Amino acid sequence: METNVVCYFGEDTFYIRSKIKQLIKQHGVDDYHHTTYDLDETPLIEAINDAMTIPFVMDRKVVVMQNARFLGKEKPKKGPNHDIDALMAYLEAPAEQTVLVIAAPFASLDGRQAIVKKLKSFKVIECKLKSSQDLVSWAQRQVQNTGMSIDRDALDLFIKRVGHSTEFAYLEMRKLLLYAGSETRITNAMIEDIITKNVEDNVYDITNALLEKDAQKALSVYRDLVLHSTDPMAILAIIIQKYREILHVKKLLEEGAGQQDVQSYYHVSSGRAYYMTQNARSVSYAQVVDHLKHLERLDHHIKTGRVDKKTGLELFILSV
């Protein structure tokens, strides 16, 4: 299999970036001999022309094409025009001195396209978002590699707080291991002290539960956040933001936008864009507006001292 053309695709963009860094290091390429092109901003032909140019000092160069959205099923409606024929011609005879890296930040490639079929004759690597169990195994390995152990309840809390974000898990694990220092065991108390609570993702769960009329689930997540010292006003502000976001996504969909457009507009993963789109389609405009009016009224009443912030949000959750 050819190795001078590599395509990474998947929703785990942190993992894709890590793989690209590893590849650059593997080829011993310095900063002057690798170039990255953002295809949301730059025409594809510029990257192709660079790939065809012979490196001056080293015998190898790396050209990275980020955001190759044309390889997916939903094509972007904005951005530069890309000469796919030029890429196809390049793949017929790739430059020997260049490693061309193509990064596509979505769950699957469009296998119907000729360009995707051609790419599959080279190296194509999927970078899936990690499941909770994947992150559990990864976290255990990171701790064990330092000679420490981690309590099961501490491990569960770590995973709960980092959610499904590989990047967040990586950063928080580095912070945790530095904090643990010369200790031999990582405890629940250490996680409580050092790992940042992933408040926004938890509030996203509250919003989804409210839209699904699952008051008990919403209340459970809310009380857990408050138990861990999250300010109810911060939770309320994010819930209001999420409802406004749903209204805006509904408007985008009504104007003919698709999931790809939502992803580009909000700069989120395709997985998050999928759920944002599904949420907007699954609820009525009237329901979202009704909830939003109540939330904004509650926000005003709390700020003017008419309602206790903790109790007020609990009562709203129970009323939906």
Residue pairs with C-beta under 8 A, 6 or more apart in sequence:
1 121
1 122
1 123
2 94
2 121
2 122
2 123
3 99
3 122
3 123
4 94
4 95
4 96
4 98
4 99
4 100
4 122
5 91
5 94
5 99
5 100
5 102
5 119
5 122
5 123
6 23
6 99
6 100
6 101
6 102
6 122
6 123
6 124
6 125
7 68
7 71
7 101
7 102
7 103
7 104
7 109
7 119
7 122
7 123
7 124
7 125
8 16
8 19
8 20
8 101
8 102
8 103
8 104
8 125
8 127
9 16
9 71
9 103
9 104
9 105
9 106
9 107
9 108
9 109
9 124
9 125
9 126
9 127
10 16
10 104
10 105
10 106
10 107
10 126
10 127
10 128
10 129
11 105
11 106
11 107
11 127
11 128
11 129
11 269
11 270
11 271
12 127
12 128
12 129
12 130
12 166
13 105
13 127
13 269
14 165
14 166
14 167
14 170
15 127
15 166
16 103
16 105
16 127
19 125
19 127
20 64
20 101
20 103
23 62
23 99
23 101
24 34
24 62
27 60
27 62
27 99
28 58
28 60
29 58
29 60
29 61
29 62
29 99
30 58
32 57
33 55
33 57
33 58
33 60
33 61
33 62
34 61
34 62
34 63
34 64
35 47
35 50
35 61
35 62
35 63
35 64
36 64
36 66
37 46
37 47
37 50
37 63
37 64
37 65
37 66
38 66
38 67
39 47
39 65
39 66
39 67
39 68
39 69
39 70
39 79
39 80
39 82
40 66
40 67
40 69
40 76
40 79
40 264
41 79
41 80
42 80
43 80
43 81
43 82
43 83
44 65
44 70
44 80
44 82
44 83
44 84
44 86
44 87
45 82
45 83
45 86
47 63
47 65
47 100
48 83
48 86
48 87
48 90
50 63
51 63
51 90
51 94
51 95
51 98
51 100
52 90
52 95
52 98
54 95
54 97
55 61
55 97
55 98
59 97
60 97
60 98
60 99
61 97
61 98
61 99
62 98
62 99
62 101
63 98
63 99
63 100
63 101
64 101
64 103
65 100
65 101
65 102
65 103
66 103
66 105
67 103
67 104
67 105
68 102
68 103
68 104
69 75
69 76
69 79
69 104
69 105
69 106
69 260
70 76
70 82
70 84
70 115
71 102
71 104
71 109
71 110
71 113
71 115
71 116
71 119
72 104
72 106
72 108
72 109
72 110
72 260
73 108
73 110
74 258
74 259
74 260
75 260
76 260
76 261
76 264
77 257
77 260
77 261
78 261
78 264
84 115
87 115
88 114
88 115
88 118
90 100
91 115
91 118
91 119
91 122
94 100
102 119
105 269
105 270
106 263
106 270
107 128
107 270
107 271
109 116
109 119
109 124
110 116
111 117
129 164
129 166
129 269
129 271
130 138
130 164
130 166
130 169
131 164
132 159
132 164
135 159
135 162
135 164
135 166
135 169
136 155
136 159
138 169
139 150
139 155
139 158
139 159
139 169
139 173
140 150
140 155
142 173
142 177
143 149
143 150
143 177
143 186
146 177
146 180
147 184
148 177
148 180
148 183
148 184
148 185
148 186
149 184
149 185
149 186
150 158
150 185
150 186
151 185
151 186
151 187
151 188
153 188
154 186
154 187
154 188
154 190
154 191
157 188
157 191
157 192
157 195
158 172
158 173
158 176
158 191
158 195
161 172
161 191
161 195
161 196
161 197
161 198
162 168
162 169
162 172
162 195
162 198
163 198
163 201
165 198
168 198
172 194
172 195
172 196
175 194
175 195
176 186
176 190
176 191
176 194
176 195
179 190
179 193
179 194
180 186
180 190
183 190
192 228
197 225
197 228
197 230
199 225
199 230
199 234
199 235
199 238
200 238
202 221
202 224
202 225
203 225
203 235
203 238
203 239
203 242
204 242
205 217
205 218
205 221
206 218
206 221
206 222
206 235
206 239
206 317
207 239
207 242
207 243
207 246
207 279
208 275
208 279
209 215
209 217
209 218
209 221
210 218
210 239
210 291
210 317
210 320
211 246
211 279
211 282
211 283
211 287
211 288
213 320
215 317
215 318
215 320
218 317
218 320
219 314
219 317
219 318
222 235
222 313
222 314
222 317
223 314
225 235
226 232
226 235
226 310
231 309
232 309
232 310
232 312
232 313
233 302
233 309
235 313
236 295
236 298
236 299
236 302
236 309
236 313
237 299
239 295
240 292
240 295
240 296
240 299
243 288
243 291
243 292
243 295
244 292
245 266
245 276
246 276
246 279
246 280
246 283
246 288
247 285
247 288
247 289
247 292
249 262
249 276
249 277
249 279
249 280
250 280
250 281
250 285
250 288
252 261
252 262
252 265
253 277
253 280
253 281
257 265
258 277
259 270
259 273
259 274
259 277
260 270
260 273
262 268
262 273
262 276
262 277
263 269
263 270
263 272
263 273
266 272
266 273
266 276
268 276
291 320
294 316
294 319
295 316
298 307
298 312
298 313
298 316
301 307
301 312
302 308
302 309
302 312
